């Protein structure tokens, strides 16, 4: 079985129907789930432990709701600290090279709100370049995200179906038909002098 790690970041998981259901589905599928807000309520990320948890990962799943068009604050802090220069990118930064990164997320607004005529003004894909480029810089392939729009109003049946689809995708990875058509990760070579010597 491929090495898969789900990284869950929801600041109020007890109030989340969607992310909680998806995390439960991953666990039942035999996939490890690291709940950042449970692990680091003080926001003191153990970088060595997090990097060790990613050793040999083939699929890294970022599971979180969209907060102000991006990731929740602890997820951003985790990224800032764990994806370090010389580990995830730059000279010697090969730890994640060749792995896949999959964003599994939810929005409060309905899909129609992510449209030039909607109140979010842009299609949802317009908010994804930072994720895509983060993956590329680390030598990872950014997979098409799995998004549940309108999470606040989703029915229990819709959430259950979404969670079942998520579990099925985890169980069938990497045998997803669309992966055959995805290009390899672009080369983003960061020179050694991109960071000043300490």
C-alpha positions as CSV (number, residue, x, y, z in Angstrom):
1,X,0.0,0.0,0.0
2,X,1.4,3.5,-0.8
3,X,2.4,5.7,2.0
4,X,-0.3,8.2,2.5
5,X,-0.5,10.9,5.2
6,X,-3.5,13.1,5.9
7,X,-2.8,16.4,7.6
8,X,-5.9,17.8,9.2
9,X,-6.2,21.5,10.1
10,X,-9.5,22.7,11.4
11,X,-9.4,25.2,14.3
12,X,-12.9,24.1,15.6
13,X,-13.1,20.5,14.6
14,X,-15.9,19.8,17.1
15,X,-18.1,22.1,15.1
16,X,-17.2,20.7,11.7
17,X,-19.4,18.2,10.1
18,X,-17.5,17.9,6.8
19,X,-13.8,17.8,8.0
20,X,-14.7,15.5,10.9
21,X,-16.5,13.1,8.6
22,X,-13.6,13.1,6.1
23,X,-11.0,12.5,8.8
24,X,-13.1,9.6,10.2
25,X,-13.4,8.2,6.7
26,X,-9.6,8.4,6.2
27,X,-9.0,6.6,9.5
28,X,-11.5,3.9,8.6
29,X,-9.6,3.5,5.3
30,X,-6.4,2.8,7.3
31,X,-4.8,6.1,6.5
32,X,-2.9,8.0,9.2
33,X,-4.4,11.4,10.1
34,X,-2.4,14.0,12.0
35,X,-4.7,16.6,13.6
36,X,-2.6,19.8,13.8
37,X,-4.9,21.6,16.2
38,X,-4.9,18.6,18.6
39,X,-1.2,18.2,18.3
40,X,-0.2,21.8,18.6
41,X,-2.9,23.9,20.5
42,X,0.0,26.1,21.6
43,X,1.1,26.6,17.9
44,X,4.6,25.2,18.8
45,X,5.1,22.9,15.9
46,X,7.6,20.1,16.4
47,X,9.4,20.4,13.1
48,X,11.5,17.3,13.5
49,X,8.5,15.1,14.4
50,X,6.5,16.5,11.4
51,X,9.3,16.0,9.0
52,X,9.8,12.4,10.3
53,X,6.1,11.8,9.8
54,X,6.5,12.7,6.1
55,X,9.4,10.3,5.5
56,X,8.7,8.3,2.4
57,X,5.3,9.8,1.9
58,X,3.8,9.2,-1.6
59,X,0.6,11.1,-1.2
60,X,0.3,14.1,1.2
61,X,-3.3,15.2,1.8
62,X,-4.0,18.6,3.2
63,X,-7.5,18.4,4.7
64,X,-8.8,21.8,5.8
65,X,-11.6,24.3,5.3
66,X,-10.9,27.4,3.2
67,X,-10.3,30.4,5.5
68,X,-10.2,33.8,3.8
69,X,-9.3,32.1,0.5
70,X,-6.5,30.1,1.9
71,X,-5.4,27.7,4.6
72,X,-6.1,28.1,8.4
73,X,-3.4,29.8,10.4
74,X,-1.8,26.7,12.1
75,X,-1.6,25.0,8.7
76,X,0.3,28.0,7.3
77,X,2.6,28.0,10.3
78,X,3.2,24.3,9.8
79,X,4.0,24.9,6.2
80,X,6.4,27.8,7.0
81,X,8.3,25.7,9.5
82,X,8.2,22.2,8.1
83,X,8.8,22.9,4.4
84,X,12.2,24.3,5.2
85,X,15.0,25.4,2.9
86,X,17.4,22.5,2.4
87,X,14.7,20.0,3.4
88,X,11.7,20.6,1.2
89,X,13.3,22.8,-1.4
90,X,16.5,24.4,-2.4
91,X,19.9,22.6,-2.5
92,X,19.5,19.3,-0.7
93,X,15.8,19.9,-0.3
94,X,14.6,16.6,-1.8
95,X,12.6,15.1,1.1
96,X,9.2,15.3,-0.8
97,X,10.4,15.1,-4.4
98,X,8.2,12.9,-6.5
99,X,5.3,12.8,-4.0
100,X,1.8,14.0,-4.7
101,X,0.0,16.8,-2.9
102,X,-3.8,16.7,-2.7
103,X,-5.9,19.5,-1.3
104,X,-9.2,18.2,0.1
105,X,-11.2,21.2,1.2
106,X,-14.5,22.7,1.8
107,X,-16.0,26.2,1.5
108,X,-18.8,27.9,3.3
109,X,-20.1,29.6,0.2
110,X,-21.8,27.6,-2.5
111,X,-20.1,26.9,-5.8
112,X,-22.1,29.7,-7.5
113,X,-20.4,32.2,-5.2
114,X,-17.0,31.4,-6.8
115,X,-17.9,33.0,-10.2
116,X,-17.2,36.4,-11.7
117,X,-20.9,37.3,-11.0
118,X,-20.8,35.8,-7.5
119,X,-19.8,37.5,-4.2
120,X,-16.3,35.8,-4.3
121,X,-15.7,37.3,-7.8
122,X,-13.4,34.6,-9.0
123,X,-13.7,30.9,-10.0
124,X,-12.4,28.7,-7.1
125,X,-9.3,27.7,-9.2
126,X,-8.1,31.4,-9.0
127,X,-7.2,30.8,-5.3
128,X,-5.1,27.7,-6.0
129,X,-1.8,29.0,-7.4
130,X,-0.1,29.2,-4.0
131,X,-0.9,25.6,-3.4
132,X,0.2,24.6,-6.9
133,X,3.5,26.5,-6.6
134,X,4.2,25.2,-3.1
135,X,4.0,21.7,-4.4
136,X,6.2,22.6,-7.4
137,X,8.9,24.2,-5.3
138,X,9.0,21.0,-3.2
139,X,9.2,18.8,-6.3
140,X,5.7,17.5,-5.8
141,X,2.8,17.1,-8.2
142,X,-0.3,19.0,-7.3
143,X,-3.4,16.9,-7.8
144,X,-6.8,18.3,-8.8
145,X,-8.4,19.3,-5.5
146,X,-11.5,17.6,-4.0
147,X,-13.8,20.4,-2.9
148,X,-17.2,20.4,-1.1
149,X,-18.8,23.8,-1.6
150,X,-21.5,25.1,0.6
151,X,-20.4,23.0,3.6
152,X,-22.7,24.9,6.0
153,X,-25.8,23.8,4.2
154,X,-24.7,20.4,3.0
155,X,-27.1,17.6,4.0
156,X,-26.0,14.7,6.1
157,X,-26.5,12.4,3.1
158,X,-24.3,14.7,0.9
159,X,-21.5,14.7,3.5
160,X,-21.7,10.9,3.9
161,X,-21.5,10.4,0.1
162,X,-18.6,12.9,-0.1
163,X,-16.7,11.1,2.8
164,X,-17.3,7.7,1.1
165,X,-15.9,9.1,-2.2
166,X,-12.8,10.4,-0.3
167,X,-12.2,7.0,1.4
168,X,-12.5,5.3,-2.0
169,X,-10.0,7.7,-3.6
170,X,-7.6,7.1,-0.7
171,X,-8.0,3.3,-1.1
172,X,-7.5,3.3,-4.8
173,X,-4.5,5.7,-5.0
174,X,-2.4,5.8,-7.2
175,X,-4.8,4.1,-9.6
176,X,-6.7,7.2,-10.5
177,X,-7.4,7.4,-14.3
178,X,-6.8,11.2,-14.4
179,X,-3.2,10.8,-13.0
180,X,-2.0,9.4,-16.3
181,X,-2.8,12.7,-18.0
182,X,-1.3,14.9,-15.4
183,X,2.1,16.4,-16.3
184,X,5.1,15.8,-14.1
185,X,6.0,18.4,-11.6
186,X,7.8,21.4,-13.2
187,X,11.4,21.9,-12.2
188,X,11.8,24.8,-9.8
189,X,15.5,25.0,-9.1
190,X,16.3,27.3,-6.2
191,X,20.0,28.3,-6.2
192,X,22.1,27.9,-3.1
193,X,22.6,31.7,-2.8
194,X,18.8,32.3,-2.6
195,X,19.2,32.4,1.2
196,X,22.0,34.3,3.0
197,X,24.5,32.4,5.0
198,X,23.9,32.4,8.7
